[in-house]
Amino acid sequence: MAASKEMRRRYRFAYLLLTPGVILLLVFTFYPIIYGLPLAFTNYSAVDTTKWVGLKNFDKAFHDPDFWISLKNSLLYVIVVPVIQLISILMAIMVNNKLRFVNFFRVAYFVPVVTSMVAAAIAWKWVFEEQGILNYFLQTLGIISNPISFMAEPELALYGVMCVTVWKGLGYYMMIYLAGLQSIPSELQEAAKIDGAGWLQVVWRITIPLLMPFVLLCSLMSVMGAIRVFDEIFVMHGPKGDPVSSTLVTSVYTYKLAFQDFNFGYSAAVGLVVSLLIMIFTILLFRYTRKGGLSYYE
Amino acid sequence: MNEAALTAASRRTAGKTRSAKKIIAPLLLYPLLLLTALVCLGPFLWLLSTALKTGDNVYAFPPQFIPNPITFDNFIEVFNIMPLWHYIGNTVYMTALGVGLNLLFCTITAYPLARISFPGRNFLFYTIVSTMILPNAAGMIVNFILINKFGLYNTMLGVVLPSAISVFNIFLLRQAFITIPNDMEHSARVDGAGEFRIFLVIMLPMIRPAVATVLIFDFMAFWNSLIWPVIVFDDQNKYPLGPALQYLNGTLAYNFPYIAAGTIISILPIIVIFLILQKQFINGMVGAVKG
């Protein structure tokens, strides 16, 4: 009986410690998830009295050109994923060598990750300026004859933002891949080399396949990141996704609807569509990789 | 015997090619490494160069890579045109409050989930973790409505409270608490230590690396936060650095060297902290991903 009394005291201690955190989670995590769903079916806004409107918000989105533009741009944005993954894997392979100063390079590549997106976007804006460094290089190399205003050109603006996203993400994924590379037993690569495999063959046949679980994880994270992209677009092109909605993505559109137009219900509906989209991507990626990549470790 | 000679020979040739590679590989690698470093640091170096230029040289074409003459006027002037110290103060306050609360709430939530098998523990843990997968479509909107209802609009607490606890950190800290051997706890209990003392004096110091990881990531997240402070603060005087710079960027677009100087100042603290803690930082990140 003494033991159970002791146990009860421990349980009480557990509940005591848990209470503040659980209350916070209930209020700011669980409640928004639960309440966010019905919100998408109301006309909750700054002007109207709140009413249940059924599927009207979704019908409105269906006929809303800005919604379609933002959705198209968000899906287009996913092309940053393979670019980031490919370059960061190559970077990880480079810094996995035992070279002098290699630690300096690892740190240098990680600097964009730790700095704020506001600072990064301001720096890149200056690179993209008409008098900027990019125009100078392209003109010096004879690729273009007249300076291009990369930020103001509707066909180019979104790709400009993608450059910033890629640039800021590389160091992050490089570190994950570096951890992955170091977890691969080196005997495998050594053995292949002794059997006469070249550098490229070792990378392609041994390193990359063994890295697949990490590729899956990183791709998943960057797909979700790409569909949710916000800061770089907000800082470089504002809440309307200038020029002429060419950089409007769903998360920025949701922000504009909620916090500029105060149309919370409609904004929640658009947000819900994006969430479903992310879920579909996640499920597809998991399904695909269960057949391919992950089986290496099963 | 034949076989032994063969392996010896193959080992010799392997050795030879390896030593040849020792010379060729760096020759190929260093230029690539340097080029990549230039791309990674380039935009910030270009910004720094701009911040050190006099007005006439900023828009010079071809661009001046190394400013001539170098001036620190922009760094001084930016403090005159905007209350930068004030914004830095706001940012430090927000970061300290946010990191402090987050660390407090996440450790006290993670500890019982890891070490005390109270009834309903697994259910609670899986419910908490499942929120990481569920889509949070209207999270920001509902949190904004809540902050308004609590009367926290336009307050620092309103900015910090929704991120005062994070499911990912709970997960990370719980993993760390689980790995501590039971003997530590038992011997402390035999010595007559109370529950709270065991938690604070024995267990918490044991998971220092995990705490450091959480601390660094929280610091980064709060220091760099942009959109939520814009939503919660009506009063631009209360902005932290990120939104303040964004605002400056909009109103002072004609004077880029000031913006450049302000931006450089805003990233200095985080760069310095990163350089000091880089080992922890990188290990922490790798550890967080590996679980």
HADDOCK unambig.tbl for C-alpha pairs under 7 A between the chains (distance, minus, plus):
assign (segid A and resid 11 and name CA) (segid B and resid 118 and name CA) 5.36 0.50 0.50
assign (segid A and resid 14 and name CA) (segid B and resid 112 and name CA) 5.12 0.50 0.50
assign (segid A and resid 14 and name CA) (segid B and resid 116 and name CA) 6.69 0.50 0.50
assign (segid A and resid 17 and name CA) (segid B and resid 108 and name CA) 5.37 0.50 0.50
assign (segid A and resid 17 and name CA) (segid B and resid 109 and name CA) 6.29 0.50 0.50
assign (segid A and resid 18 and name CA) (segid B and resid 108 and name CA) 6.45 0.50 0.50
assign (segid A and resid 18 and name CA) (segid B and resid 109 and name CA) 4.95 0.50 0.50
assign (segid A and resid 21 and name CA) (segid B and resid 105 and name CA) 5.45 0.50 0.50
assign (segid A and resid 21 and name CA) (segid B and resid 109 and name CA) 5.78 0.50 0.50
assign (segid A and resid 21 and name CA) (segid B and resid 165 and name CA) 6.81 0.50 0.50
assign (segid A and resid 24 and name CA) (segid B and resid 165 and name CA) 6.94 0.50 0.50
assign (segid A and resid 28 and name CA) (segid B and resid 143 and name CA) 6.37 0.50 0.50
assign (segid A and resid 28 and name CA) (segid B and resid 162 and name CA) 5.53 0.50 0.50
assign (segid A and resid 32 and name CA) (segid B and resid 138 and name CA) 6.65 0.50 0.50
assign (segid A and resid 32 and name CA) (segid B and resid 139 and name CA) 5.08 0.50 0.50
assign (segid A and resid 32 and name CA) (segid B and resid 142 and name CA) 5.36 0.50 0.50
assign (segid A and resid 32 and name CA) (segid B and resid 143 and name CA) 6.68 0.50 0.50
assign (segid A and resid 33 and name CA) (segid B and resid 136 and name CA) 5.29 0.50 0.50
assign (segid A and resid 33 and name CA) (segid B and resid 139 and name CA) 6.51 0.50 0.50
assign (segid A and resid 36 and name CA) (segid B and resid 137 and name CA) 6.34 0.50 0.50
assign (segid A and resid 36 and name CA) (segid B and resid 138 and name CA) 4.75 0.50 0.50
assign (segid A and resid 36 and name CA) (segid B and resid 139 and name CA) 6.67 0.50 0.50
assign (segid A and resid 36 and name CA) (segid B and resid 142 and name CA) 6.64 0.50 0.50
assign (segid A and resid 105 and name CA) (segid B and resid 33 and name CA) 6.94 0.50 0.50
assign (segid A and resid 105 and name CA) (segid B and resid 37 and name CA) 6.52 0.50 0.50
assign (segid A and resid 108 and name CA) (segid B and resid 37 and name CA) 6.09 0.50 0.50
assign (segid A and resid 108 and name CA) (segid B and resid 41 and name CA) 6.91 0.50 0.50
assign (segid A and resid 109 and name CA) (segid B and resid 37 and name CA) 6.14 0.50 0.50
assign (segid A and resid 109 and name CA) (segid B and resid 40 and name CA) 5.77 0.50 0.50
assign (segid A and resid 112 and name CA) (segid B and resid 40 and name CA) 6.68 0.50 0.50
assign (segid A and resid 114 and name CA) (segid B and resid 220 and name CA) 6.61 0.50 0.50
assign (segid A and resid 115 and name CA) (segid B and resid 267 and name CA) 6.04 0.50 0.50
assign (segid A and resid 115 and name CA) (segid B and resid 270 and name CA) 6.77 0.50 0.50
assign (segid A and resid 116 and name CA) (segid B and resid 224 and name CA) 4.75 0.50 0.50
assign (segid A and resid 118 and name CA) (segid B and resid 242 and name CA) 6.07 0.50 0.50
assign (segid A and resid 118 and name CA) (segid B and resid 246 and name CA) 6.72 0.50 0.50
assign (segid A and resid 119 and name CA) (segid B and resid 263 and name CA) 5.59 0.50 0.50
assign (segid A and resid 123 and name CA) (segid B and resid 43 and name CA) 5.41 0.50 0.50
assign (segid A and resid 123 and name CA) (segid B and resid 44 and name CA) 6.03 0.50 0.50
assign (segid A and resid 123 and name CA) (segid B and resid 47 and name CA) 5.70 0.50 0.50
assign (segid A and resid 124 and name CA) (segid B and resid 43 and name CA) 6.03 0.50 0.50
assign (segid A and resid 127 and name CA) (segid B and resid 43 and name CA) 6.67 0.50 0.50
assign (segid A and resid 131 and name CA) (segid B and resid 59 and name CA) 6.30 0.50 0.50
assign (segid A and resid 131 and name CA) (segid B and resid 61 and name CA) 6.66 0.50 0.50
assign (segid A and resid 133 and name CA) (segid B and resid 63 and name CA) 6.92 0.50 0.50
assign (segid A and resid 136 and name CA) (segid B and resid 62 and name CA) 6.74 0.50 0.50
assign (segid A and resid 167 and name CA) (segid B and resid 40 and name CA) 6.82 0.50 0.50
assign (segid A and resid 175 and name CA) (segid B and resid 286 and name CA) 6.78 0.50 0.50
assign (segid A and resid 176 and name CA) (segid B and resid 286 and name CA) 5.89 0.50 0.50
assign (segid A and resid 179 and name CA) (segid B and resid 286 and name CA) 6.17 0.50 0.50
assign (segid A and resid 194 and name CA) (segid B and resid 14 and name CA) 6.75 0.50 0.50
assign (segid A and resid 235 and name CA) (segid B and resid 246 and name CA) 6.57 0.50 0.50
assign (segid A and resid 264 and name CA) (segid B and resid 141 and name CA) 6.84 0.50 0.50
assign (segid A and resid 268 and name CA) (segid B and resid 137 and name CA) 6.32 0.50 0.50
assign (segid A and resid 268 and name CA) (segid B and resid 138 and name CA) 5.07 0.50 0.50
assign (segid A and resid 271 and name CA) (segid B and resid 137 and name CA) 4.78 0.50 0.50
assign (segid A and resid 271 and name CA) (segid B and resid 138 and name CA) 6.33 0.50 0.50
assign (segid A and resid 272 and name CA) (segid B and resid 137 and name CA) 4.91 0.50 0.50
assign (segid A and resid 275 and name CA) (segid B and resid 135 and name CA) 5.26 0.50 0.50
assign (segid A and resid 275 and name CA) (segid B and resid 137 and name CA) 5.88 0.50 0.50
